[in-house]
Amino acid sequence: MSMFKISIVACNPKREELVSPAVEALVDTGSELTWLPREILTQIGITPRRNKLFVTADGTRVERPIGYAMLKSENF
């Protein structure tokens, strides 16, 4: 697995004209989910749909809200 950084924007899947400002994101090719600051997502109308429990590398259990967005990089 590898990691690198790219510039991305988040789009509201129900209203694709709602797009966040570009942010630099660390890409982990082994990751299942993407974490973005709540402020960025609420600006484009993304709201939490459910909570998910995560276990960190040191065993700490953390519950976080999950919402859905489309991510674009270089118009893809």
Sequence and secondary structure as in RCSB ss.txt:
>XXXX:A:sequence
MSMFKISIVACNPKREELVSPAVEALVDTGSELTWLPREILTQIGITPRRNKLFVTADGTRVERPIGYAMLKSEN
F
>XXXX:A:secstr
  EEEEEEEEE SS TT B   EEEEEETT S     HHHHHHTT    EEEEEE TTS EEEEEE   EEESTT
 
